[in-house]
Every structure is written in C-alpha cells, then in structure tokens.
C-alpha cells in the first residue's frame, strides 16, 4: 500500500476506532478484538539500533525487539506483524492516532511517559553507557564535566544528562551526570558515532545503551567505552493510553510478557542477541 493510501486508510480506521462502528454500522469490539479480527498487528520499531532492531542483509527486520514483537503476536493468535518506523519521539509521545498498535522499541518506563503511555511489566533492562572517540583523552565519567555529549533526541539519555531523569523504583539507583555538560541531540543515538566516523567532532562524548555502543566498536567505528554504566533502564512494551478501549490489549500483552519471563523465552532471546541474559535487572 502506498504511503498516501496507507495514511488514508489509517484515518478511516481511527475514525471508526473512536466511534466503535465499522462501515456497516456494526460494533467492532475493543482494540484487541479488532487486531485479532484483522489477523495483523502494527508495531513500532527503530531499525537503527542493532542488535535490538535492524534491517538484515536480506532486507528483513531482525533483532531482539523484533523477535519479541513476533512472539507477542504469535501468543495473541495473530499471524501478521507489520512494522512501522516513525521517529522515536512520536512513539514516546503517545496519541498515535491509530498508526500502530504497540511499541516494542526498548522504551524506558519513566513517570512522565506514564501520563501518555500504558506500560507492561519490564521485559529487559539495558545499561546506559558513556563513550568517547579515541583521541579525546577522556578516561572517566567525571572527565565529561564541562564537555559536550551527544544522545538521540527525546531519549532518557538526554534527560539524564540534563539532570531531569525520573525513573520508577525498579530502576534502582541513578547516578548524577557530569557537571556542566552541553547536550547535543541527533535524530538517533547511532548518528553520534557516525559523525565521528565522518571526521566531525562537534561533541566529546556519547551516551547510549551499552549494547549499542559495543556494537559500534565491533563494527570498527572510532568509539571507546568510558567507565561503568551510569544507570540501568527498565524497558517495557508501550501502548497508547489515548485509545479508549485498550484495557484488554494492555492486560493480555502484559500477561504474555510475564509468561515469556516464566518459560525462559525472553532469556533465550536475550542470550541469542546479546550473548548474556539482561532480562532480570540484576
């Protein structure tokens, strides 16, 4: 379906979501019922973040978040997963207007986001890691004081650097950022080391998921990890709080995440993509 046709179809779908009727005036049921009737779930992901989500050599979506999404769909009894890739700022802002049903995009639970998003229980935890380029001379977290640090726009990394991160209790202790940091925001985290690789050094440091930072090292980009993780992010599946009949979908996806913890599926997927189990938060 072309972008204009897709947009038009979504606009019509959104209208009938909120009226509760289909084109023939018949009740459609709640959000979960509509997904099952369509046998398709639309899911947000960001393919700029291997190994969480990326496009493989065959042009297909792959990664930890992608596998988790597909397993959720399978356990919902839905055969088709359609991925959509708006900017992260759209996913975390809520009010999706029917553009997608769930977001399995390594989204951190924060108190601010809870006002616009419903979250499941945590499906994994990721360490937030500072990094720099090899010629910076920075070897400690305190060494970033008074420096400029890059992060993906509207992320928890920006919030932490600006001293405004408000995580729920399950996140544990969150360290203080280096003093007097200037934050540089780029569209995605990975744009930061890409700039260094292109010879642009408008900033001194980079804050991202530890796995993402290590992946850039493995890919040969000019990146050096600095110090221990500065905090651990509790990541959950997000759903749009503005949808008026979402309760059963939220409850069912939360139940599935719990089931995937209990039967070891999340551990297996974590070990497949990260080489370690980061689903327990310890």
N, C-alpha and C positions, 0 to 999 in steps of 0.2 A: 504494500500500500504506500502510495506517495505521501510525503510529509503533509501537503495540504489536505489530502483526503483523510489521513490519519487524524489531523487536528480537527477536521470537521466531524468525524465520527466520534471523537472523544467529547466534543462539545455537546453532541446529541446525547451521548451516553451519560454525561454529567447531569444534563437536564433531567433525565429520567431516573437517575440515582436519587435526586433530591425530591422528585415528585412521587417516587415509589411506583411508577407505572411504566409499562412498555408502550410501544407504538399502538397497540390494540386496546390500551386501557386496562390491561390485566396486571395484577400485583406481581412484582418480580421477586419478592423476598428480600432478605438482608444482603449485605455485601458478600459474605461468604457463600450464600446460596447463588448469587449471580456469577461468582467466579467458577463455582462448580458447574453451573449450567452452561457456561461458555467453554468449560474444559481448558481454560487458559488463565494464567496469572501473569500480570505485568509487574516486573521487578526493576527497581533502580539498582545500578551498579556503576562503578567508575573503573574502566579498564586501563587506567594509567597507573595502577598500583599492583604490580606483581609482587609476591605471589597471591595477594588477596583476589585480584581480578585483573585480567589482561586478555588480549587477543593472541591466540596461539598461531603457530606457523600455517595452520590450515584455515585461518580466518574465523575461528570459533571462539566464543567466550570460554575462559578457563580460569581456575584458581580456587582458593579456599572458599571465598564468599559465593562464588558461582556454584560450587558443589553443594554448599549448604542450602542455597536457594532451590536448587533442583530437588534435593532431598525433602525439603519442606513441601514443595509442590507434590511430590510422589506420595507423601503421607497424607496430604489433603485429598488425594484421589484425583489430582489434576494432571493431565498428560503434557500440556504445553506450557513452557516458560518463555515469555518474550522479555528480553532485557532492553531497557531504555537508559540513556546516559546523559541526562541533563547535568548541569553543574551541581557540585555538591551543595552549594549554597541554597539551591532550590529544594533539595531533599531535606536538609536540616531545618528549613523554614516552615514546613508544614503547608497546609492549604494547597494540596497537589492538584486539585480540580480534575480528578479522575485520570491524570496522566500515567499513574502507576498505582499498584495496589499495596505493595510492600517495598521496604528498602532494606536489603541485606548488604550494606555497604560499609561495614566496620564503623558504625556510627556510635560515638561515645554518648552514654547517658549523662546529661547534665540537668541541673534543676531548671535552667532556662528552657531547654528543649522540651522538657516535660509539659510545658504550658501549651505546646502546639503538636506534640507527638505522643502517641502511646508506645511504650516500650515493652518488649518481652523481658523475661529474665536474661541475664548475661549469657552469651554463647561462647565468648572468649575474651581474654584480656591481652592488651598489647602494651609493651613498654615504650614510652616516649624517649627518644634518643637525640641528643645533640651531636652534631658533626661539623666538620670544617674542611677546608681544602688543604692539601699537604704543605703549602707554603705560608700558611697563616701564622705559624708559631704558637697557636693556641693548643694547650695540652690539658687544661682543666675546665670544669664548668664555670668556675669563677673567672676564668680568663676571657669570657664573653662579656664581662662588665664593660659598659661604655661602647660596645661594638654593635654592629647591625646583624640581625639574624633573620633568615628567610623561612617562611612557612606557607602552606597552602591557605588560600583565603577562607575566612569564616570557619576555621578549624579550632579545635580545642588547643592546638599548639599556639595559635595566636593569642587565645585567651590567657594561657599560662604565661607567655612572655610578657603580656601586658598586666599581669597580676590580677586577672579577673576570672580565673577558672573556678567554677563551683561544681565539683563532682559530688555524687551521692556517697554515703558512708562506705559502701562496698569497695570504693576505690582505694581506701586506706590513706596513708599519709601522702601529701603532695608537697614537694619541696618548693622553696622560694626561687623565683627566676633570678638570674644575674642582674645586678643593679644597672639602671640607665641604659637598657637595651633599646635600640631602634628596630622596630619590626618592619620587615619588607614582606608584603603579601603578593604571591603569584597565584595564578588560577589553580594549580595543583602543586602538591609537595614536590613532585618529581621535576618540575620546572626549575627548581633551585639548583640541583647538581648539574642539570643540563646547561644552565647558564655558565657555571664554572667550566664545564667541558668545552664551551664555545669561547673561552677566554675572557668572560665577563666576570668581574669581581666587585660588583657594586655592594656586596654584603660579605660578612666574615664567617657567618655560621648558618647552620640549617637545623631545624627541629622537625622530626617526623617519627613515624613508627620505626622501631629498631630493625624490624624485618625489611622495611623499605630501604633504610639506609644501608643495611648489609647487602641487599640485592644490587645496589648501585656500585658498591665496592667489588662485588663478584663480577659485575658487568664491565669493570675496568674504568669507571669514571673516577675523576680526581676527588675522592672523598675519604676522610679519616674520621672514625667514630671517636668521640671525646667523653670520657668518664662513664659512670653508670647511668642507667635510665633515671630520668628526673621525676617521673610518676608513671603509674600504670592505669591505663584506660579500661573501664568496663564497657564492653561493646555489646549492643543488642540489636535485634530486629526492630525497626521502627515502622509505625503505621500512622496514617493521617488522622489526628484527633478531630478534624473538622467534618469527617464523614459521619452522619448521624446514626448509622446502623452498623457500626463496625465492631460491636462488642463481641459477637460470636467469633469473628475472624481473629481478633486480638487474643481471645481466650484459647482458641484452637492452635494458633501458631505458638503461643507460649507453652501450651501443653506439649507440642511437638518438640520444642527446644529442650524441655525437661526430659522427654523420652530419649532424645538423641544424646543427652548427657548420660542418662542412666544405662543405655545399652552400648555405650562406647563409640557411637558413630562420630561424635564431634572430636573425641580423642584421636580416632583413626584418621580423620581428615586433617587435623592439625599436624599430626606426625607425617602425613603424606606431603603436605605443602611447606611446612616449616622445619621438619626434622625433629621437633620437640612438641610436647603437649603444653599448650598455653591456654587451655580451657578451664583451668581450676582456680586461677587467681592466686597461686602461691608459688 
